[in-house]
Amino acid sequence: MTRVKDRSDEHVLILGAGYTGTVLAQRLAFRGTPVIGTTRDEQQASVIRTRGARPLMWSSDDLAPLKQFRGRVCAVVSSIPPKMRDDDGYDDPHERLCDFFGNWNLQGLVYISSTSVYGDQGGAVTTEQSPCTPDSPRGAARVAIEKTVLSATTLRPMVIRPAGIYGPGRSQLHRIASGRYRVVGEGDAYTNRIHVRDLTSLIDAALTRGESGATYLASDERPSTPREVADHVVARYGLPAPPVMPVDEAKVRLSRNVVAMYLASKRLDATATFKALGVKPRFPTFVQGLEAIWQREEAEIKALVAAR
């Protein structure tokens, strides 16, 4: 069932238009859908504008600036992450947002969650239907937010859980080249990733063909270990090998959320989501995705190595 129609008076509102949000904004704006993207950063507002969208300086603490768009917004995409506190609790605006948008007659609200909701699955195949057993404070917060969003049935809510997002300007190539990529322990936990272009294709499809109350999974077709990715990048592109951090050291130096991200092992299978939303991945594995980035950004990536 079509939900979003491309009409000049029906905007898509992207709350927290960061890396993924600006790529989505550009995709929608290119075909004529008007887009509003919120941010708290002036520089990011300029990026949103260059993507063909209208930037809105906005903090989730104050919903008043959004009132002007009532009657002009047909769908909302939220990528606002939970704000974690030192006590492992979190602050989140989605309960207030769901109440706020309750009578806007939206055609859909898509919440961009995370695969951290699954926790460590011991390398098992994990799908949209797998139980959520988060092993980090951030993962637990995501589970709670998903429940809040999906309970707001009048908004026709949907959840998309993306794996590690990469793409132009932000990838394993950039992290390894700049020395920010590390292998923790043996680097043998199965991890997953999704190119930002494929993720935004899924979000777009959810807005137009998604089912109210559905939970979707965004991941490519090749779960792989950090060691496998690093070895491929070093061998194929000649970048310096990343450092190895022992697990015991990681548990001391890194936060619980980051340690869980490195050590949790699961093999995501998003076949059902791609089929349900009628999307074919453009970058089915990290090999194709990284190659496309290298072809366009080789000079910039080599410059990161030189600057170390």
C-alpha positions as CSV (number, residue, x, y, z in Angstrom):
1,M,0.0,0.0,0.0
2,T,1.4,3.4,-1.0
3,R,1.9,5.7,1.9
4,V,4.0,8.7,0.8
5,K,2.9,10.5,-2.3
6,D,5.3,12.9,-4.1
7,R,3.3,16.2,-3.8
8,S,4.7,19.6,-3.0
9,D,2.5,20.0,0.1
10,E,3.4,16.6,1.7
11,H,6.8,16.8,3.3
12,V,8.9,14.0,4.9
13,L,10.3,15.2,8.2
14,I,13.7,13.6,9.1
15,L,14.5,14.0,12.8
16,G,18.2,14.0,13.4
17,A,19.3,14.3,9.8
18,G,22.9,13.1,10.2
19,Y,24.9,10.9,7.9
20,T,22.1,8.6,6.9
21,G,19.4,11.3,7.1
22,T,21.2,13.5,4.6
23,V,21.6,10.7,2.1
24,L,17.9,9.9,2.5
25,A,17.0,13.5,2.1
26,Q,18.9,13.7,-1.2
27,R,17.2,10.6,-2.5
28,L,13.8,11.9,-1.7
29,A,14.4,15.4,-2.9
30,F,15.9,14.2,-6.2
31,R,12.5,12.8,-7.2
32,G,10.5,15.8,-6.0
33,T,9.5,14.9,-2.4
34,P,10.0,18.0,-0.2
35,V,12.1,17.2,2.9
36,I,12.7,18.9,6.2
37,G,15.8,17.8,8.1
38,T,16.5,18.7,11.7
39,T,19.9,19.2,13.3
40,R,21.5,21.1,16.2
41,D,24.6,21.9,14.2
42,E,24.9,24.9,11.9
43,Q,27.5,23.1,9.7
44,Q,25.2,20.1,9.3
45,A,22.4,22.5,8.4
46,S,24.4,23.6,5.4
47,V,25.0,20.0,4.4
48,I,21.2,19.3,4.6
49,R,20.6,22.3,2.4
50,T,23.1,21.1,-0.2
51,R,21.1,17.8,-0.4
52,G,18.0,19.7,-1.5
53,A,16.2,19.6,1.8
54,R,15.1,22.4,4.2
55,P,17.2,22.4,7.4
56,L,15.6,23.1,10.7
57,M,17.7,24.0,13.8
58,W,16.0,21.9,16.5
59,S,16.6,20.3,19.8
60,S,14.3,17.5,20.9
61,D,13.9,19.3,24.3
62,D,11.5,21.7,22.6
63,L,8.8,20.5,20.3
64,A,7.3,23.9,19.6
65,P,9.3,24.6,16.4
66,L,7.7,21.5,14.8
67,K,4.2,22.9,15.2
68,Q,4.5,25.0,12.1
69,F,4.7,21.9,9.9
70,R,1.4,20.3,11.1
71,G,-0.7,19.6,8.0
72,R,2.3,19.7,5.8
73,V,4.1,16.5,6.9
74,C,2.9,13.2,5.7
75,A,5.7,11.0,7.2
76,V,8.4,11.1,9.8
77,V,11.7,9.3,9.9
78,S,13.5,9.5,13.3
79,S,17.2,8.6,13.7
80,I,17.5,10.2,17.2
81,P,19.6,7.9,19.3
82,P,19.1,7.4,23.1
83,K,21.2,9.9,25.1
84,M,23.1,7.6,27.5
85,R,23.8,8.7,31.1
86,D,26.7,7.8,33.3
87,D,24.4,5.5,35.4
88,D,23.7,3.5,32.2
89,G,20.2,5.0,32.1
90,Y,19.1,7.1,29.1
91,D,17.1,10.1,28.1
92,D,14.9,9.8,25.0
93,P,12.2,12.0,23.4
94,H,10.2,9.4,21.5
95,E,7.3,9.0,24.0
96,R,6.8,12.8,23.8
97,L,7.2,12.7,20.0
98,C,4.6,10.0,19.6
99,D,2.1,11.9,21.7
100,F,3.0,15.1,19.7
101,F,2.4,13.6,16.3
102,G,-0.6,11.5,17.5
103,N,-3.2,13.6,15.6
104,W,-1.2,14.6,12.6
105,N,-2.7,11.9,10.5
106,L,0.7,10.6,9.4
107,Q,1.0,8.0,6.7
108,G,4.0,6.5,8.5
109,L,6.6,6.9,11.1
110,V,9.9,5.0,10.7
111,Y,12.3,4.7,13.7
112,I,15.9,3.9,12.8
113,S,17.0,1.6,15.6
114,S,20.1,-0.7,15.8
115,T,21.0,-4.4,15.7
116,S,22.5,-3.9,19.2
117,V,19.0,-4.9,20.3
118,Y,20.0,-8.6,19.6
119,G,23.1,-8.6,21.8
120,D,25.6,-11.5,21.4
121,Q,24.0,-14.3,19.5
122,G,27.1,-16.5,19.6
123,G,27.5,-16.4,15.8
124,A,24.0,-17.7,15.2
125,V,21.9,-16.6,12.2
126,T,19.7,-13.7,13.3
127,T,16.6,-12.4,11.6
128,E,13.8,-9.9,12.1
129,Q,12.1,-12.5,14.2
130,S,15.0,-13.4,16.5
131,P,14.5,-12.5,20.2
132,C,16.1,-9.4,21.5
133,T,18.6,-10.1,24.2
134,P,20.7,-6.9,24.5
135,D,24.0,-7.1,26.4
136,S,24.7,-3.4,26.5
137,P,22.9,-0.3,28.0
138,R,22.5,1.2,24.6
139,G,21.0,-2.0,23.2
140,A,18.5,-2.2,26.1
141,A,17.6,1.4,25.5
142,R,16.9,0.7,21.9
143,V,14.6,-2.1,22.7
144,A,12.6,0.1,25.0
145,I,12.3,2.9,22.4
146,E,11.2,0.4,19.8
147,K,8.4,-0.7,22.1
148,T,7.3,2.9,22.6
149,V,7.3,3.7,18.9
150,L,5.5,0.5,17.8
151,S,2.8,1.0,20.5
152,A,1.8,4.3,18.8
153,T,-0.4,2.5,16.3
154,T,-2.2,5.7,15.0
155,L,1.1,6.8,13.6
156,R,1.5,3.6,11.4
157,P,4.9,3.0,13.0
158,M,7.7,0.9,11.7
159,V,11.2,0.0,12.9
160,I,14.3,-0.6,10.9
161,R,17.4,-2.1,12.5
162,P,20.5,-1.3,10.5
163,A,23.8,-3.1,11.0
164,G,27.0,-1.0,10.9
165,I,26.5,1.8,8.5
166,Y,29.2,2.7,6.1
167,G,29.5,4.6,2.8
168,P,31.2,7.6,1.1
169,G,33.4,9.5,3.5
170,R,32.8,7.0,6.3
171,S,34.0,3.4,6.0
172,Q,36.4,0.8,7.1
173,L,38.8,2.2,4.5
174,H,38.8,5.6,6.2
175,R,39.1,4.2,9.7
176,I,42.0,1.9,8.8
177,A,43.8,4.6,6.9
178,S,43.5,7.1,9.8
179,G,44.5,4.5,12.4
180,R,41.1,4.5,14.1
181,Y,40.2,0.9,13.3
182,R,41.2,-1.7,15.8
183,V,40.9,-5.5,16.0
184,V,39.8,-6.6,19.5
185,G,41.1,-10.0,20.6
186,E,41.2,-12.5,17.8
187,G,38.7,-10.3,15.8
188,D,36.7,-13.5,15.1
189,A,33.2,-12.3,16.1
190,Y,30.8,-12.2,13.2
191,T,29.8,-8.6,12.5
192,N,27.5,-7.1,9.9
193,R,27.2,-3.9,7.9
194,I,25.0,-2.1,5.4
195,H,26.0,0.5,2.8
196,V,24.2,3.8,3.4
197,R,22.7,3.7,-0.1
198,D,21.1,0.4,0.5
199,L,19.9,1.5,3.9
200,T,18.2,4.6,2.5
201,S,16.6,2.4,-0.2
202,L,15.0,0.3,2.5
203,I,13.8,3.4,4.5
204,D,12.3,4.9,1.3
205,A,10.6,1.6,0.5
206,A,9.3,1.4,4.1
207,L,7.7,4.8,3.7
208,T,6.0,3.8,0.4
209,R,5.3,0.1,0.9
210,G,6.0,-0.8,4.6
211,E,3.4,-2.4,6.9
212,S,2.3,-0.6,10.0
213,G,3.8,-2.3,13.1
214,A,6.6,-4.0,11.1
215,T,10.2,-4.5,12.2
216,Y,12.7,-4.6,9.4
217,L,16.4,-5.6,9.3
218,A,19.0,-3.8,7.2
219,S,22.2,-5.7,6.6
220,D,24.1,-6.9,3.6
221,E,24.5,-10.5,2.5
222,R,27.9,-11.3,4.0
223,P,28.4,-11.4,7.7
224,S,32.2,-11.3,8.3
225,T,34.7,-10.8,11.1
226,P,36.7,-7.7,11.8
227,R,39.8,-9.7,11.0
228,E,38.4,-10.7,7.6
229,V,37.5,-7.1,6.7
230,A,40.9,-5.8,7.9
231,D,42.8,-8.5,6.0
232,H,40.9,-7.7,2.8
233,V,41.5,-4.0,3.1
234,V,45.3,-4.5,3.7
235,A,45.7,-7.0,0.9
236,R,43.5,-5.2,-1.7
237,Y,44.3,-1.6,-1.1
238,G,47.7,-1.7,0.6
239,L,46.7,0.2,3.7
240,P,48.6,-0.4,7.0
241,A,47.4,-3.2,9.2
242,P,45.3,-2.0,12.1
243,P,46.5,-2.5,15.7
244,V,45.2,-5.4,17.9
245,M,43.8,-4.7,21.3
246,P,43.6,-7.5,23.8
247,V,40.1,-8.2,25.2
248,D,41.1,-7.5,28.8
249,E,42.5,-4.1,27.8
250,A,39.4,-3.3,25.8
251,K,37.2,-3.9,28.8
252,V,39.3,-1.4,30.8
253,R,39.7,1.3,28.2
254,L,36.4,1.2,26.3
255,S,32.8,1.7,27.4
256,R,30.5,-1.2,27.9
257,N,28.6,-0.2,24.8
258,V,31.7,-0.2,22.6
259,V,33.0,-3.5,24.1
260,A,29.7,-5.2,23.4
261,M,29.8,-3.9,19.8
262,Y,33.3,-5.5,19.2
263,L,32.6,-8.8,20.9
264,A,28.9,-9.5,20.0
265,S,28.8,-12.2,17.3
266,K,25.8,-12.7,15.0
267,R,25.2,-13.4,11.4
268,L,22.3,-11.2,10.3
269,D,20.0,-12.4,7.5
270,A,17.9,-9.6,6.1
271,T,16.5,-11.6,3.2
272,A,12.9,-11.3,4.4
273,T,13.2,-7.5,4.7
274,F,14.6,-7.0,1.2
275,K,11.9,-9.2,-0.2
276,A,9.0,-7.6,1.7
277,L,10.1,-4.1,0.7
278,G,10.9,-5.0,-2.9
279,V,14.5,-3.8,-2.7
280,K,17.6,-5.4,-4.3
281,P,20.9,-4.5,-2.6
282,R,23.2,-2.4,-4.7
283,F,26.2,-3.5,-2.5
284,P,25.5,-7.1,-1.4
285,T,28.8,-7.4,0.5
286,F,31.5,-5.2,1.9
287,V,33.8,-6.1,-1.0
288,Q,31.6,-4.3,-3.6
289,G,30.8,-1.4,-1.2
290,L,34.4,-0.7,-0.3
291,E,35.5,-1.0,-3.9
292,A,33.0,1.7,-5.0
293,I,34.2,4.0,-2.2
294,W,37.9,3.4,-3.2
295,Q,37.2,4.2,-6.8
296,R,35.9,7.7,-5.9
297,E,38.0,8.5,-2.8
298,E,41.3,6.9,-3.3
299,A,43.2,10.1,-3.0
300,E,41.4,11.2,0.2
301,I,42.0,7.8,1.8
302,K,45.7,7.8,1.0
303,A,46.0,11.3,2.4
304,L,44.7,10.0,5.7
305,V,47.6,7.5,5.8
306,A,50.1,10.3,5.0
307,A,48.7,12.5,7.8
308,R,49.2,9.9,10.5
